[in-house]
């Protein structure tokens, strides 16, 4: 009986000193920091959602604004265009905006056309060109966003300067659109 009491007291002592020692030790341990964090103001790929990428810019306060992006490919899997889509405060029916970049040899007098469904086709003018390509800056209504949330593909049609009478159509996958859209930041106007 005496030996059992000594063993119990020894176990209790070891447990108590271990907890106190571990707590003191944990206060001096480093948890490290991610080496993959971009610098403040630098863009980074936050997440891949279906065929969409969520790209964000690292901010000092940790409130990183994000937009959704997709590289659009033709039937031969060659890059044709890139879209960056962002949410807007709902003003005058526009709830989202996008910049669609097409190659420099796109015929600018022929507008960019997006087919959201068989019944819904819209055309958009190009805003400007730079060394990367030509940009159409467009707005989407809540109805158009709903069509993209419920669809599987939206078709984009452009014309090449060397073949103005042969429009080129390629798909914009809507796989992952809803998830990416819900994580996209609302950009103040």
TORSERO-514771 format. One record per residue: residue number from 1; chain; y, x, z of N, C-alpha, C in turn. Coordinates in nm, 4 decimals. Each point is the difference from the previous one (the first is absolute). Example, Ala and Ser with C-alpha at 12.3 -4.5 7.8 and 13.67 -1.06 7.14 Angstrom:
<atoms>
- resi | chain | n.v | n.u | n.w | ca.v | ca.u | ca.w | c.v | c.u | c.w
- 1 | A | -0.5690 | 1.3190 | 0.7800 | 0.1190 | -0.0890 | 0.0000 | 0.1200 | 0.0900 | 0.0000 .
- 2 | A | 0.1050 | -0.0350 | -0.0720 | 0.1190 | 0.0820 | 0.0060 | 0.1090 | -0.0770 | 0.0730 .
</atoms>
This chain:
<atoms>
- resi | chain | n.v | n.u | n.w | ca.v | ca.u | ca.w | c.v | c.u | c.w
- 1 | A | -0.1177 | 0.0823 | 0.0000 | 0.1177 | -0.0823 | 0.0000 | 0.1249 | 0.0874 | 0.0000 .
- 2 | A | -0.0021 | 0.1036 | 0.0825 | 0.1130 | 0.0913 | 0.0084 | 0.0252 | 0.0678 | -0.1344 .
- 3 | A | -0.1056 | 0.0395 | -0.0696 | 0.0126 | 0.0670 | -0.1293 | 0.0576 | -0.0972 | -0.1033 .
- 4 | A | -0.0431 | -0.1270 | 0.0056 | 0.0520 | -0.0992 | -0.0937 | 0.1503 | -0.0181 | 0.0195 .
- 5 | A | 0.0471 | -0.0008 | 0.1228 | 0.1431 | -0.0153 | 0.0282 | 0.0781 | 0.1187 | -0.0547 .
- 6 | A | -0.0546 | 0.1202 | 0.0167 | 0.0667 | 0.1201 | -0.0510 | 0.0052 | -0.0049 | -0.1530 .
- 7 | A | -0.1075 | -0.0433 | -0.0642 | -0.0040 | -0.0079 | -0.1473 | 0.1020 | -0.1025 | -0.0494 .
- 8 | A | 0.0062 | -0.1186 | 0.0664 | 0.0973 | -0.1030 | -0.0392 | 0.1431 | 0.0516 | 0.0159 .
- 9 | A | 0.0276 | 0.0657 | 0.1094 | 0.1344 | 0.0524 | 0.0239 | 0.0349 | 0.1069 | -0.1037 .
- 10 | A | -0.0951 | 0.0825 | -0.0368 | 0.0222 | 0.1048 | -0.0996 | 0.0280 | -0.0618 | -0.1373 .
- 11 | A | -0.0753 | -0.1036 | -0.0362 | 0.0205 | -0.0671 | -0.1296 | 0.1382 | -0.0643 | -0.0046 .
- 12 | A | 0.0392 | -0.0689 | 0.1079 | 0.1322 | -0.0627 | 0.0058 | 0.1083 | 0.1067 | -0.0117 .
- 13 | A | -0.0145 | 0.1109 | 0.0705 | 0.0973 | 0.1085 | -0.0076 | 0.0115 | 0.0550 | -0.1424 .
- 14 | A | -0.1143 | 0.0207 | -0.0649 | -0.0004 | 0.0533 | -0.1373 | 0.0679 | -0.0980 | -0.0955 .
- 15 | A | -0.0296 | -0.1290 | 0.0134 | 0.0618 | -0.1012 | -0.0861 | 0.1513 | -0.0046 | 0.0185 .
- 16 | A | 0.0445 | -0.0005 | 0.1236 | 0.1443 | -0.0075 | 0.0274 | 0.0715 | 0.1240 | -0.0519 .
- 17 | A | -0.0535 | 0.1170 | 0.0262 | 0.0657 | 0.1226 | -0.0466 | -0.0055 | 0.0105 | -0.1514 .
- 18 | A | -0.1059 | -0.0519 | -0.0620 | -0.0096 | 0.0031 | -0.1467 | 0.1064 | -0.0888 | -0.0626 .
- 19 | A | 0.0197 | -0.1192 | 0.0555 | 0.1007 | -0.0921 | -0.0531 | 0.1393 | 0.0595 | 0.0161 .
- 20 | A | 0.0303 | 0.0537 | 0.1170 | 0.1315 | 0.0604 | 0.0239 | 0.0202 | 0.1201 | -0.0912 .
- 21 | A | -0.1026 | 0.0820 | -0.0137 | 0.0086 | 0.1178 | -0.0855 | 0.0172 | -0.0406 | -0.1463 .
- 22 | A | -0.0749 | -0.1008 | -0.0441 | 0.0088 | -0.0453 | -0.1392 | 0.1377 | -0.0600 | -0.0282 .
- 23 | A | 0.0545 | -0.0736 | 0.0962 | 0.1324 | -0.0589 | -0.0194 | 0.1058 | 0.1101 | -0.0105 .
- 24 | A | -0.0073 | 0.0998 | 0.0839 | 0.0942 | 0.1111 | -0.0064 | -0.0168 | 0.0758 | -0.1319 .
- 25 | A | -0.1236 | 0.0161 | -0.0434 | -0.0283 | 0.0709 | -0.1251 | 0.0531 | -0.0788 | -0.1200 .
- 26 | A | -0.0164 | -0.1342 | -0.0002 | 0.0430 | -0.0804 | -0.1140 | 0.1523 | 0.0014 | -0.0165 .
- 27 | A | 0.0715 | 0.0178 | 0.1095 | 0.1457 | 0.0077 | -0.0100 | 0.0458 | 0.1231 | -0.0765 .
- 28 | A | -0.0817 | 0.1029 | -0.0044 | 0.0399 | 0.1232 | -0.0682 | -0.0634 | 0.0150 | -0.1389 .
- 29 | A | -0.0766 | -0.1009 | -0.0442 | -0.0655 | 0.0084 | -0.1300 | 0.0911 | -0.0519 | -0.1104 .
- 30 | A | -0.0044 | 0.0632 | -0.1141 | 0.0748 | -0.0453 | -0.1169 | -0.0867 | -0.0926 | -0.0818 .
- 31 | A | 0.0578 | -0.1097 | -0.0481 | -0.0711 | -0.0923 | -0.0878 | 0.0169 | 0.0396 | -0.1459 .
- 32 | A | 0.0843 | 0.0973 | -0.0263 | 0.0216 | 0.0462 | -0.1368 | 0.0862 | -0.0974 | -0.0785 .
- 33 | A | 0.0338 | 0.0368 | -0.1194 | 0.0745 | -0.0885 | -0.0894 | -0.0554 | 0.0179 | -0.1404 .
- 34 | A | 0.0129 | -0.1034 | -0.0786 | -0.0563 | 0.0012 | -0.1343 | 0.0732 | 0.1022 | -0.0872 .
- 35 | A | -0.0770 | 0.0800 | -0.0708 | 0.0610 | 0.0960 | -0.0921 | 0.0322 | -0.0675 | -0.1332 .
- 36 | A | -0.0459 | -0.1245 | -0.0164 | 0.0223 | -0.0722 | -0.1246 | 0.1280 | -0.0822 | -0.0006 .
- 37 | A | 0.0742 | -0.0001 | 0.1098 | 0.1225 | -0.0796 | 0.0056 | 0.1071 | 0.0613 | -0.0907 .
- 38 | A | 0.0603 | -0.0812 | -0.0849 | 0.1086 | 0.0523 | -0.0833 | 0.1263 | 0.0203 | 0.0828 .
- 39 | A | 0.0908 | 0.0767 | -0.0528 | 0.1286 | 0.0198 | 0.0657 | 0.0787 | -0.1300 | -0.0042 .
- 40 | A | 0.0975 | -0.0119 | 0.0882 | 0.0880 | -0.1168 | 0.0016 | 0.0674 | -0.0120 | -0.1371 .
- 41 | A | -0.0031 | -0.1202 | -0.0566 | 0.0604 | -0.0242 | -0.1306 | -0.0931 | 0.0247 | -0.1173 .
- 42 | A | -0.1220 | 0.0480 | 0.0261 | -0.0956 | 0.0300 | -0.1060 | -0.0933 | -0.1190 | -0.0228 .
- 43 | A | -0.0349 | -0.0274 | -0.1268 | -0.0949 | -0.1088 | -0.0280 | -0.1441 | 0.0438 | 0.0270 .
- 44 | A | -0.0842 | -0.0987 | 0.0285 | -0.1416 | 0.0274 | 0.0207 | -0.0823 | -0.1230 | -0.0358 .
- 45 | A | -0.1257 | 0.0215 | -0.0329 | -0.0936 | -0.1076 | -0.0300 | -0.0573 | -0.0483 | 0.1325 .
- 46 | A | 0.0357 | -0.1222 | 0.0383 | -0.0427 | -0.0522 | 0.1295 | -0.1386 | -0.0625 | -0.0059 .
- 47 | A | -0.0285 | -0.0657 | -0.1130 | -0.1238 | -0.0770 | -0.0050 | -0.0314 | -0.0377 | -0.1443 .
- 48 | A | -0.1263 | -0.0157 | -0.0295 | -0.0450 | -0.0485 | -0.1303 | -0.0614 | -0.1372 | 0.0245 .
- 49 | A | 0.0529 | -0.1028 | -0.0677 | -0.0465 | -0.1370 | 0.0178 | -0.0411 | -0.0555 | -0.1353 .
- 50 | A | -0.1289 | -0.0024 | -0.0255 | -0.0470 | -0.0405 | -0.1315 | 0.0500 | 0.0994 | -0.1036 .
- 51 | A | 0.0678 | -0.0514 | -0.1038 | 0.0552 | 0.0875 | -0.1043 | 0.1455 | 0.0367 | 0.0266 .
- 52 | A | 0.0513 | -0.0350 | 0.1168 | 0.1390 | 0.0281 | 0.0358 | 0.0068 | 0.1101 | 0.1051 .
- 53 | A | 0.1058 | 0.0798 | -0.0078 | 0.0267 | 0.1031 | 0.1000 | 0.1237 | -0.0417 | 0.0777 .
- 54 | A | -0.0045 | 0.0199 | 0.1290 | 0.1162 | -0.0268 | 0.0842 | 0.0680 | 0.1341 | 0.0261 .
- 55 | A | 0.1186 | 0.0170 | -0.0560 | 0.0749 | 0.1247 | 0.0161 | 0.1183 | -0.0258 | 0.0923 .
- 56 | A | 0.0156 | 0.0895 | 0.0947 | 0.1038 | -0.0158 | 0.1012 | 0.0854 | 0.1257 | 0.0058 .
- 57 | A | 0.1132 | -0.0110 | 0.0664 | 0.0873 | 0.1148 | 0.0247 | 0.0088 | 0.0160 | 0.1508 .
- 58 | A | -0.0310 | 0.1198 | 0.0487 | -0.0003 | 0.0250 | 0.1449 | 0.1431 | 0.0016 | 0.0528 .
- 59 | A | 0.0216 | -0.0813 | 0.1040 | 0.1313 | -0.0105 | 0.0629 | -0.0072 | 0.0552 | 0.1428 .
- 60 | A | 0.1127 | 0.0413 | 0.0502 | 0.0082 | 0.0573 | 0.1351 | -0.0477 | -0.0990 | 0.1054 .
- 61 | A | 0.0379 | -0.1289 | -0.0153 | -0.0336 | -0.1003 | 0.1010 | -0.1423 | -0.0542 | -0.0135 .
- 62 | A | -0.0757 | 0.0462 | -0.1003 | -0.1361 | -0.0468 | -0.0183 | -0.0108 | -0.1316 | -0.0755 .
- 63 | A | 0.1122 | -0.0592 | -0.0364 | 0.0038 | -0.1237 | -0.0785 | 0.0022 | 0.0364 | -0.1473 .
- 64 | A | -0.1112 | 0.0410 | -0.0542 | -0.0074 | 0.0516 | -0.1364 | 0.0008 | -0.1132 | -0.1030 .
- 65 | A | 0.1002 | -0.0054 | -0.0892 | 0.0001 | -0.1030 | -0.1043 | -0.1081 | 0.0310 | -0.1035 .
- 66 | A | -0.0672 | -0.1057 | -0.0468 | -0.1113 | 0.0177 | -0.0940 | 0.0153 | -0.0916 | -0.1209 .
- 67 | A | -0.0488 | 0.0485 | -0.1140 | -0.0080 | -0.0799 | -0.1211 | -0.1402 | 0.0163 | -0.0566 .
- 68 | A | -0.0386 | -0.0936 | -0.0854 | -0.1330 | 0.0077 | -0.0600 | 0.0101 | 0.0524 | -0.1420 .
- 69 | A | -0.0938 | 0.0852 | -0.0387 | 0.0029 | 0.0653 | -0.1310 | -0.1362 | -0.0119 | -0.0674 .
- 70 | A | 0.0058 | 0.0036 | -0.1345 | -0.1233 | 0.0058 | -0.0775 | 0.0281 | 0.0734 | -0.1306 .
- 71 | A | -0.0874 | 0.0902 | -0.0341 | 0.0035 | 0.0663 | -0.1297 | -0.0793 | -0.0888 | -0.0947 .
- 72 | A | 0.0637 | -0.0451 | -0.1085 | -0.0629 | -0.0928 | -0.0930 | -0.0597 | 0.0774 | -0.1166 .
- 73 | A | -0.1263 | -0.0281 | -0.0308 | -0.0745 | 0.0725 | -0.1026 | -0.0310 | -0.0919 | -0.1179 .
- 74 | A | -0.0136 | 0.0613 | -0.1184 | -0.0402 | -0.0780 | -0.1171 | -0.1528 | -0.0083 | -0.0052 .
- 75 | A | -0.0527 | -0.0575 | -0.1073 | -0.1445 | -0.0181 | -0.0138 | -0.0755 | 0.1325 | -0.0006 .
- 76 | A | 0.0656 | 0.1083 | -0.0433 | -0.0624 | 0.1328 | -0.0022 | 0.0205 | 0.0751 | 0.1316 .
- 77 | A | 0.0509 | -0.0707 | 0.1018 | 0.0249 | 0.0556 | 0.1343 | 0.1089 | 0.1069 | 0.0003 .
- 78 | A | 0.0940 | -0.0102 | -0.0951 | 0.1144 | 0.0913 | -0.0046 | 0.1185 | -0.0679 | 0.0690 .
- 79 | A | 0.0812 | 0.0758 | 0.0736 | 0.1170 | -0.0591 | 0.0653 | 0.0976 | -0.0590 | -0.1021 .
- 80 | A | 0.0415 | -0.1228 | 0.0248 | 0.0948 | -0.0681 | -0.0881 | 0.1320 | -0.0293 | 0.0695 .
- 81 | A | -0.0074 | -0.0231 | 0.1295 | 0.1165 | -0.0475 | 0.0718 | -0.0253 | 0.0164 | 0.1494 .
- 82 | A | 0.1055 | -0.0150 | 0.0762 | -0.0128 | -0.0012 | 0.1459 | 0.0909 | -0.1082 | 0.0534 .
- 83 | A | -0.0495 | -0.0742 | 0.0993 | 0.0804 | -0.1032 | 0.0631 | 0.0164 | 0.0326 | 0.1476 .
- 84 | A | 0.1228 | -0.0181 | 0.0493 | 0.0310 | 0.0097 | 0.1427 | 0.0589 | -0.1346 | 0.0387 .
- 85 | A | -0.0633 | -0.0670 | 0.0940 | 0.0411 | -0.1342 | 0.0385 | 0.0403 | -0.0015 | 0.1460 .
- 86 | A | 0.1070 | -0.0724 | 0.0309 | 0.0516 | -0.0079 | 0.1365 | 0.0436 | -0.1433 | 0.0274 .
- 87 | A | 0.0000 | -0.0368 | 0.1261 | 0.0421 | -0.1349 | 0.0392 | 0.1500 | -0.0018 | 0.0240 .
- 88 | A | 0.0597 | -0.1164 | -0.0233 | 0.1437 | -0.0210 | 0.0214 | 0.0206 | -0.1208 | 0.0904 .
- 89 | A | 0.1133 | -0.0047 | 0.0720 | 0.0301 | -0.1234 | 0.0724 | 0.0176 | -0.1116 | -0.1043 .
- 90 | A | -0.0574 | -0.1159 | 0.0244 | 0.0037 | -0.1091 | -0.0982 | 0.1429 | -0.0499 | -0.0201 .
- 91 | A | 0.0621 | 0.0452 | -0.1068 | 0.1349 | -0.0430 | -0.0359 | -0.0035 | -0.0415 | -0.1458 .
- 92 | A | 0.0489 | -0.1186 | -0.0294 | 0.0054 | -0.0522 | -0.1370 | -0.1361 | 0.0008 | -0.0677 .
- 93 | A | -0.1058 | -0.0285 | 0.0757 | -0.1328 | -0.0134 | -0.0572 | -0.0760 | 0.1287 | -0.0237 .
- 94 | A | 0.0629 | 0.1150 | 0.0151 | -0.0684 | 0.1283 | -0.0222 | -0.0539 | 0.0498 | 0.1342 .
- 95 | A | -0.1341 | 0.0225 | 0.0057 | -0.0612 | 0.0442 | 0.1252 | -0.0557 | 0.1423 | -0.0088 .
- 96 | A | -0.0085 | 0.0525 | -0.1232 | -0.0516 | 0.1360 | -0.0183 | 0.0663 | 0.0623 | -0.1223 .
- 97 | A | 0.0049 | 0.1304 | 0.0005 | 0.0537 | 0.0739 | -0.1134 | -0.0993 | 0.1070 | -0.0412 .
- 98 | A | 0.0161 | 0.0476 | -0.1212 | -0.0893 | 0.1051 | -0.0482 | 0.0723 | 0.0876 | -0.1000 .
- 99 | A | -0.0405 | 0.1236 | -0.0034 | 0.0404 | 0.0935 | -0.1042 | -0.1267 | 0.0327 | -0.0778 .
- 100 | A | 0.0043 | -0.0273 | -0.1302 | -0.1129 | 0.0318 | -0.0864 | 0.0451 | 0.1102 | -0.0942 .
- 101 | A | -0.0694 | 0.1138 | 0.0066 | 0.0336 | 0.1162 | -0.0828 | -0.0975 | 0.0059 | -0.1165 .
- 102 | A | 0.0546 | 0.0109 | -0.1211 | -0.0805 | 0.0123 | -0.1220 | 0.0364 | 0.1314 | -0.0692 .
- 103 | A | -0.0829 | 0.0486 | -0.0927 | 0.0277 | 0.1273 | -0.0665 | 0.1305 | -0.0013 | -0.0802 .
- 104 | A | 0.0561 | 0.1185 | -0.0234 | 0.1264 | 0.0143 | -0.0717 | -0.0047 | -0.0544 | -0.1420 .
- 105 | A | -0.1115 | -0.0006 | -0.0637 | -0.0072 | -0.0467 | -0.1386 | -0.0236 | -0.1501 | -0.0113 .
- 106 | A | 0.0329 | -0.0730 | 0.1052 | -0.0084 | -0.1459 | -0.0026 | 0.1208 | -0.0539 | -0.0769 .
- 107 | A | -0.0236 | -0.1008 | -0.0823 | 0.1074 | -0.0636 | -0.0759 | 0.0841 | -0.0852 | 0.0954 .
- 108 | A | 0.1219 | 0.0422 | 0.0270 | 0.0832 | -0.0654 | 0.1009 | 0.0580 | -0.1335 | -0.0459 .
- 109 | A | 0.0075 | -0.0231 | -0.1288 | 0.0526 | -0.1274 | -0.0488 | -0.1039 | -0.1118 | 0.0092 .
- 110 | A | -0.1231 | 0.0348 | 0.0265 | -0.1063 | -0.0974 | 0.0217 | -0.0246 | -0.0074 | 0.1506 .
- 111 | A | 0.0277 | -0.1129 | 0.0643 | -0.0093 | -0.0054 | 0.1468 | -0.1426 | 0.0155 | 0.0518 .
- 112 | A | -0.0101 | 0.0408 | 0.1241 | -0.1272 | 0.0059 | 0.0703 | -0.0403 | -0.1441 | 0.0317 .
- 113 | A | -0.1259 | -0.0337 | -0.0224 | -0.0486 | -0.1361 | 0.0260 | -0.1104 | 0.0064 | 0.1046 .
- 114 | A | 0.0080 | -0.0879 | 0.0993 | -0.1065 | -0.0127 | 0.0995 | -0.0577 | -0.1398 | -0.0117 .
- 115 | A | -0.1318 | -0.0064 | -0.0115 | -0.0726 | -0.1274 | -0.0010 | -0.0712 | -0.0128 | 0.1336 .
- 116 | A | 0.0498 | -0.0909 | 0.0831 | -0.0608 | -0.0220 | 0.1321 | -0.1229 | -0.0895 | -0.0108 .
- 117 | A | 0.0030 | -0.0878 | -0.0998 | -0.1117 | -0.0910 | -0.0289 | 0.0173 | -0.0430 | -0.1451 .
- 118 | A | -0.0912 | -0.0810 | -0.0485 | 0.0084 | -0.0450 | -0.1396 | 0.1286 | -0.0797 | -0.0245 .
- 119 | A | 0.0477 | -0.0693 | 0.1010 | 0.1198 | -0.0833 | -0.0141 | 0.1296 | 0.0703 | 0.0381 .
- 120 | A | -0.0074 | 0.1103 | 0.0680 | 0.1196 | 0.0651 | 0.0547 | 0.0182 | 0.1392 | -0.0582 .
- 121 | A | 0.0918 | 0.0106 | -0.0949 | 0.0376 | 0.1288 | -0.0602 | 0.1511 | 0.0141 | 0.0135 .
- 122 | A | 0.0431 | 0.1200 | 0.0397 | 0.1433 | 0.0262 | 0.0113 | 0.0310 | 0.1337 | -0.0636 .
- 123 | A | 0.1209 | 0.0116 | -0.0541 | 0.0426 | 0.1271 | -0.0583 | 0.1157 | 0.0564 | 0.0805 .
- 124 | A | 0.0069 | 0.1331 | 0.0016 | 0.0992 | 0.0717 | 0.0793 | 0.0595 | 0.1132 | -0.0830 .
- 125 | A | 0.1310 | 0.0195 | 0.0086 | 0.0619 | 0.1115 | -0.0723 | -0.0213 | 0.1313 | 0.0756 .
- 126 | A | 0.0173 | 0.1105 | -0.0698 | -0.0034 | 0.1321 | 0.0634 | 0.1389 | 0.0304 | 0.0531 .
- 127 | A | 0.0072 | 0.0623 | 0.1167 | 0.1282 | 0.0287 | 0.0633 | 0.0550 | 0.1371 | -0.0359 .
- 128 | A | -0.0882 | 0.1005 | -0.0011 | 0.0444 | 0.1362 | -0.0290 | -0.1212 | 0.0875 | -0.0295 .
- 129 | A | 0.0268 | 0.1175 | -0.0530 | -0.1037 | 0.1008 | -0.0236 | 0.0443 | 0.1310 | 0.0659 .
- 130 | A | -0.0950 | 0.0780 | 0.0448 | 0.0261 | 0.1350 | 0.0496 | -0.1129 | 0.0894 | -0.0492 .
- 131 | A | -0.0123 | 0.1198 | 0.0531 | -0.1010 | 0.0931 | -0.0498 | -0.1428 | -0.0454 | 0.0290 .
- 132 | A | -0.0184 | -0.0931 | 0.0923 | -0.1324 | -0.0497 | 0.0348 | -0.0456 | -0.1105 | -0.0946 .
- 133 | A | 0.0935 | -0.0864 | -0.0403 | -0.0331 | -0.1130 | -0.0859 | 0.1120 | -0.1015 | 0.0013 .
- 134 | A | -0.0289 | -0.1191 | -0.0485 | 0.0974 | -0.1084 | -0.0027 | -0.0402 | -0.1038 | 0.1041 .
- 135 | A | 0.0999 | -0.0568 | 0.0658 | -0.0248 | -0.0859 | 0.1152 | 0.0490 | -0.1422 | -0.0260 .
- 136 | A | -0.0881 | -0.0965 | 0.0284 | 0.0372 | -0.1411 | 0.0044 | 0.0071 | -0.0362 | 0.1479 .
- 137 | A | 0.1157 | -0.0452 | 0.0425 | 0.0192 | -0.0423 | 0.1395 | -0.0076 | -0.1518 | 0.0003 .
- 138 | A | -0.0983 | -0.0537 | 0.0697 | -0.0245 | -0.1431 | -0.0097 | -0.0097 | -0.0658 | 0.1373 .
- 139 | A | 0.0200 | -0.1294 | 0.0024 | -0.0135 | -0.0792 | 0.1215 | -0.1127 | -0.1008 | -0.0160 .
- 140 | A | -0.0642 | -0.0315 | 0.1114 | -0.1076 | -0.0985 | 0.0002 | 0.0350 | -0.1152 | 0.0928 .
- 141 | A | -0.0307 | -0.1207 | -0.0439 | 0.0172 | -0.1186 | 0.0838 | -0.1226 | -0.0151 | 0.0898 .
- 142 | A | 0.0090 | -0.0874 | 0.0981 | -0.1157 | -0.0235 | 0.0869 | -0.1167 | -0.0583 | -0.0798 .
- 143 | A | 0.0292 | -0.0800 | -0.1028 | -0.1066 | -0.0553 | -0.0842 | -0.0735 | 0.1113 | -0.0746 .
- 144 | A | 0.0737 | 0.0975 | -0.0508 | -0.0626 | 0.1122 | -0.0709 | -0.0814 | 0.0871 | 0.0955 .
- 145 | A | 0.0512 | 0.0215 | 0.1197 | -0.0753 | 0.0766 | 0.1001 | -0.1286 | -0.0750 | 0.0344 .
- 146 | A | 0.0075 | -0.1322 | 0.0130 | -0.1204 | -0.0791 | 0.0280 | -0.1008 | 0.0113 | -0.1135 .
- 147 | A | 0.0480 | -0.0005 | -0.1258 | -0.0913 | 0.0185 | -0.1136 | -0.0709 | 0.1351 | 0.0092 .
- 148 | A | 0.0732 | 0.1039 | 0.0414 | -0.0618 | 0.1324 | 0.0119 | -0.0964 | 0.0048 | 0.1183 .
- 149 | A | 0.0331 | -0.0686 | 0.1093 | -0.0904 | -0.0033 | 0.1152 | -0.1311 | -0.0686 | -0.0349 .
- 150 | A | 0.0060 | -0.0992 | -0.0863 | -0.1191 | -0.0779 | -0.0337 | -0.0682 | 0.0441 | -0.1291 .
- 151 | A | 0.0594 | 0.0947 | -0.0716 | -0.0561 | 0.0433 | -0.1285 | -0.0849 | 0.1243 | 0.0129 .
- 152 | A | -0.0539 | 0.0415 | -0.1131 | -0.0789 | 0.1234 | -0.0014 | 0.0671 | 0.1076 | -0.0852 .
- 153 | A | 0.0806 | -0.0428 | -0.0994 | 0.0703 | 0.0956 | -0.0852 | 0.1241 | -0.0682 | -0.0584 .
- 154 | A | 0.1066 | 0.0774 | -0.0127 | 0.1191 | -0.0434 | -0.0746 | 0.0107 | 0.0963 | -0.1175 .
- 155 | A | 0.0288 | -0.0509 | -0.1166 | 0.0082 | 0.0856 | -0.1191 | 0.1441 | 0.0380 | -0.0294 .
- 156 | A | 0.0196 | 0.1271 | -0.0332 | 0.1313 | 0.0518 | -0.0354 | -0.0056 | 0.0414 | -0.1463 .
- 157 | A | 0.1034 | -0.0402 | -0.0742 | 0.0057 | 0.0317 | -0.1425 | 0.1287 | 0.0770 | -0.0295 .
- 158 | A | -0.0152 | 0.1111 | -0.0721 | 0.1131 | 0.0825 | -0.0438 | -0.0214 | 0.0321 | -0.1481 .
- 159 | A | 0.1020 | 0.0549 | -0.0627 | -0.0118 | 0.0427 | -0.1399 | 0.0357 | 0.1476 | -0.0100 .
- 160 | A | -0.0791 | 0.0735 | -0.0771 | 0.0253 | 0.1417 | -0.0229 | 0.0970 | 0.0134 | -0.1169 .
- 161 | A | 0.0873 | 0.0978 | 0.0069 | 0.1030 | 0.0182 | -0.1019 | -0.0595 | 0.0248 | -0.1398 .
- 162 | A | -0.1183 | 0.0626 | -0.0061 | -0.0607 | 0.0289 | -0.1303 | -0.0753 | -0.1198 | -0.0589 .
- 163 | A | -0.0304 | -0.1009 | 0.0833 | -0.0719 | -0.1195 | -0.0467 | 0.0643 | -0.1253 | 0.0586 .
- 164 | A | 0.1219 | -0.0315 | -0.0394 | 0.0720 | -0.1120 | 0.0617 | -0.0662 | -0.1359 | -0.0202 .
- 165 | A | -0.0809 | -0.0143 | -0.1041 | -0.0647 | -0.1285 | -0.0266 | -0.1404 | -0.0100 | 0.0585 .
- 166 | A | -0.0403 | 0.0993 | 0.0770 | -0.1323 | -0.0004 | 0.0633 | 0.0156 | 0.0173 | 0.1516 .
- 167 | A | 0.0326 | -0.1073 | 0.0700 | 0.0188 | 0.0105 | 0.1453 | -0.1248 | 0.0530 | 0.0707 .
- 168 | A | 0.0230 | 0.0705 | 0.1088 | -0.1082 | 0.0580 | 0.0799 | -0.0062 | -0.0787 | 0.1307 .
- 169 | A | -0.1164 | -0.0543 | 0.0311 | -0.0184 | -0.0770 | 0.1236 | -0.0991 | 0.0727 | 0.0890 .
- 170 | A | 0.0325 | 0.0092 | 0.1273 | -0.0887 | 0.0612 | 0.0986 | 0.0103 | -0.0797 | 0.1288 .
- 171 | A | -0.1036 | 0.0088 | 0.0806 | -0.0078 | -0.0803 | 0.1214 | 0.0583 | 0.0672 | 0.1225 .
- 172 | A | 0.0519 | -0.0843 | 0.0871 | 0.0415 | 0.0418 | 0.1341 | -0.0967 | -0.0696 | 0.0947 .
- 173 | A | -0.0910 | 0.0764 | 0.0596 | -0.0998 | -0.0577 | 0.0895 | 0.0687 | -0.0618 | 0.1213 .
- 174 | A | -0.0495 | -0.1150 | 0.0399 | 0.0527 | -0.0671 | 0.1182 | -0.0979 | 0.0102 | 0.1171 .
- 175 | A | -0.1022 | 0.0840 | -0.0160 | -0.0948 | 0.0240 | 0.1090 | 0.0734 | 0.0729 | 0.1125 .
- 176 | A | 0.0028 | -0.0611 | 0.1162 | 0.0695 | 0.0583 | 0.1151 | 0.1475 | -0.0370 | 0.0073 .
- 177 | A | 0.0480 | -0.0821 | -0.0947 | 0.1423 | -0.0340 | -0.0041 | 0.0457 | -0.0668 | 0.1298 .
- 178 | A | -0.0741 | -0.1016 | 0.0445 | 0.0416 | -0.0757 | 0.1189 | 0.0090 | 0.0901 | 0.1222 .
- 179 | A | -0.1001 | 0.0842 | 0.0213 | 0.0003 | 0.0907 | 0.1161 | 0.1153 | 0.0995 | -0.0093 .
- 180 | A | 0.0212 | 0.0569 | -0.1178 | 0.1088 | 0.0971 | -0.0166 | 0.1356 | -0.0679 | 0.0166 .
- 181 | A | 0.0145 | -0.1194 | -0.0565 | 0.1279 | -0.0728 | 0.0091 | 0.0339 | -0.0322 | 0.1459 .
- 182 | A | -0.0996 | -0.0352 | 0.0787 | 0.0259 | -0.0346 | 0.1402 | 0.0431 | 0.1224 | 0.0813 .
- 183 | A | -0.0344 | 0.1213 | -0.0464 | 0.0379 | 0.1225 | 0.0722 | 0.1250 | 0.0664 | -0.0571 .
- 184 | A | 0.0528 | -0.0588 | -0.1081 | 0.1184 | 0.0564 | -0.0641 | 0.1249 | -0.0401 | 0.0781 .
- 185 | A | 0.0925 | 0.0928 | 0.0133 | 0.1231 | -0.0258 | 0.0755 | 0.0942 | -0.0916 | -0.0769 .
- 186 | A | 0.0775 | -0.0769 | 0.0765 | 0.1089 | -0.0771 | -0.0592 | 0.1187 | 0.0935 | -0.0072 .
- 187 | A | 0.0530 | 0.0201 | -0.1213 | 0.1116 | 0.0915 | -0.0240 | 0.1295 | -0.0809 | 0.0047 .
- 188 | A | 0.0938 | 0.0424 | 0.0822 | 0.1287 | -0.0680 | 0.0079 | 0.0774 | 0.0216 | -0.1278 .
- 189 | A | 0.0704 | -0.1026 | -0.0432 | 0.0789 | 0.0106 | -0.1239 | 0.1343 | 0.0614 | 0.0266 .
</atoms>
